[in-house]
Each structure stands twice: as structure tokens, then as C-alpha cells.
Amino acid sequence: MRVNREAIGAIGEVLGAAAMVATLVYVSRQIREQNRPLQTNTRDSAFHQLQERSLEHRRPTFDPRFLAFIDNMGEPTMPSGAELSRWS
């Protein structure tokens, strides 16, 4: 059985195309594995920033005069109407 040049060329093209597909699959997997730690770091950093921002809004900001008033009160009692209006 004789195989002509065109058949050999077609077989070579098919093998070349298969090798190209295999190479592309391999490279895409390598790139995905290489980028996985970067995605994790980016996600962790974004989560940390969101946590910090949410904590900033929850931190109480008190007037230093109010804190001094609380320190000088001694026993905890209900403030009078004048004291309440002064700090509201």
C-alpha cells in the first residue's frame, strides 16, 4: 500500500493541530495556577479594607468635654435636664 504525499501532509497537519491544542491547554492551566495566589491576595486585601471602613464608622467620637464631665461625675446618676440639653 502506497501513501501519497498529500495524505502524509494531511496527517502532519492533524498532528500539528492536536499538538497546538494540547500546548494551549497546558499554558492556560499554568497561567491560571500562577494567578490564583494573586486573586486570593486581592480578595483578602479588599475584604480587609471593607472591614477597616466599617470599623471606622462604628468608632464612637465623643467630645472631650463630655468625657471630662463623665469622669467628674463620680457615682452614676441620671443627668439633669440642663445637663442633657448641654450634651445633645
C-alpha positions as a Markdown table, in Angstrom:
| # | Residue | x | y | z |
|---|---|---|---|---|
| 1 | Met | 0.0 | 0.0 | 0.0 |
| 2 | Arg | 1.4 | 3.3 | -1.0 |
| 3 | Val | 0.7 | 6.6 | 0.8 |
| 4 | Asn | 1.0 | 9.7 | -1.3 |
| 5 | Arg | 2.5 | 13.0 | -0.2 |
| 6 | Glu | -0.9 | 14.7 | 0.3 |
| 7 | Ala | -2.0 | 12.1 | 2.8 |
| 8 | Ile | 1.2 | 12.4 | 4.7 |
| 9 | Gly | 0.8 | 16.2 | 4.7 |
| 10 | Ala | -2.8 | 15.9 | 6.0 |
| 11 | Ile | -1.7 | 13.5 | 8.8 |
| 12 | Gly | 1.1 | 16.0 | 9.7 |
| 13 | Glu | -1.4 | 18.9 | 9.8 |
| 14 | Val | -3.8 | 16.9 | 12.1 |
| 15 | Leu | -0.9 | 16.0 | 14.4 |
| 16 | Gly | 0.3 | 19.6 | 14.4 |
| 17 | Ala | -3.2 | 20.9 | 15.2 |
| 18 | Ala | -3.5 | 18.4 | 18.1 |
| 19 | Ala | -0.2 | 19.4 | 19.5 |
| 20 | Met | -1.2 | 23.1 | 19.3 |
| 21 | Val | -4.4 | 22.5 | 21.2 |
| 22 | Ala | -2.5 | 20.5 | 23.9 |
| 23 | Thr | 0.0 | 23.3 | 24.2 |
| 24 | Leu | -2.7 | 25.9 | 24.6 |
| 25 | Val | -4.5 | 23.9 | 27.3 |
| 26 | Tyr | -1.2 | 23.4 | 29.2 |
| 27 | Val | -0.3 | 27.1 | 29.0 |
| 28 | Ser | -3.8 | 28.2 | 30.1 |
| 29 | Arg | -3.6 | 25.9 | 33.2 |
| 30 | Gln | -0.2 | 27.3 | 34.1 |
| 31 | Ile | -1.4 | 30.8 | 33.9 |
| 32 | Arg | -4.5 | 30.0 | 36.0 |
| 33 | Glu | -2.4 | 28.4 | 38.7 |
| 34 | Gln | 0.1 | 31.3 | 38.7 |
| 35 | Asn | -2.7 | 33.9 | 39.1 |
| 36 | Arg | -4.6 | 32.0 | 41.9 |
| 37 | Pro | -2.4 | 33.4 | 44.7 |
| 38 | Leu | -2.8 | 36.9 | 43.3 |
| 39 | Gln | -6.6 | 36.6 | 43.3 |
| 40 | Thr | -6.5 | 35.4 | 46.9 |
| 41 | Asn | -4.3 | 38.3 | 48.0 |
| 42 | Thr | -6.5 | 40.8 | 46.1 |
| 43 | Arg | -9.7 | 39.3 | 47.7 |
| 44 | Asp | -8.2 | 39.4 | 51.2 |
| 45 | Ser | -7.0 | 42.9 | 50.7 |
| 46 | Ala | -10.4 | 44.1 | 49.6 |
| 47 | Phe | -12.1 | 42.3 | 52.5 |
| 48 | His | -9.6 | 43.9 | 54.9 |
| 49 | Gln | -10.3 | 47.4 | 53.5 |
| 50 | Leu | -14.0 | 46.9 | 53.8 |
| 51 | Gln | -13.6 | 45.7 | 57.4 |
| 52 | Glu | -11.5 | 48.8 | 58.3 |
| 53 | Arg | -14.0 | 51.2 | 56.7 |
| 54 | Ser | -16.9 | 49.6 | 58.6 |
| 55 | Leu | -15.0 | 49.8 | 61.9 |
| 56 | Glu | -14.2 | 53.5 | 61.3 |
| 57 | His | -17.9 | 54.2 | 61.1 |
| 58 | Arg | -18.6 | 52.3 | 64.3 |
| 59 | Arg | -15.9 | 54.0 | 66.4 |
| 60 | Pro | -17.6 | 56.5 | 68.8 |
| 61 | Thr | -16.4 | 60.0 | 68.6 |
| 62 | Phe | -17.0 | 61.8 | 71.9 |
| 63 | Asp | -16.5 | 65.4 | 72.7 |
| 64 | Pro | -13.6 | 65.7 | 75.2 |
| 65 | Arg | -15.7 | 68.0 | 77.4 |
| 66 | Phe | -18.3 | 65.2 | 77.6 |
| 67 | Leu | -15.6 | 62.7 | 78.6 |
| 68 | Ala | -14.4 | 65.1 | 81.3 |
| 69 | Phe | -18.0 | 65.5 | 82.5 |
| 70 | Ile | -18.4 | 61.7 | 82.8 |
| 71 | Asp | -15.0 | 61.4 | 84.7 |
| 72 | Asn | -16.0 | 64.1 | 87.2 |
| 73 | Met | -19.5 | 62.7 | 87.9 |
| 74 | Gly | -18.4 | 60.1 | 90.5 |
| 75 | Glu | -21.4 | 57.9 | 91.2 |
| 76 | Pro | -23.5 | 57.2 | 88.1 |
| 77 | Thr | -26.7 | 59.2 | 88.2 |
| 78 | Met | -29.2 | 60.5 | 85.7 |
| 79 | Pro | -28.1 | 63.9 | 84.4 |
| 80 | Ser | -30.5 | 66.8 | 84.9 |
| 81 | Gly | -32.4 | 68.4 | 82.1 |
| 82 | Ala | -29.9 | 71.2 | 81.7 |
| 83 | Glu | -27.0 | 68.7 | 81.5 |
| 84 | Leu | -28.8 | 66.6 | 78.9 |
| 85 | Ser | -29.6 | 69.6 | 76.7 |
| 86 | Arg | -25.9 | 70.7 | 77.0 |
| 87 | Trp | -24.6 | 67.5 | 75.5 |
| 88 | Ser | -27.3 | 66.8 | 72.9 |
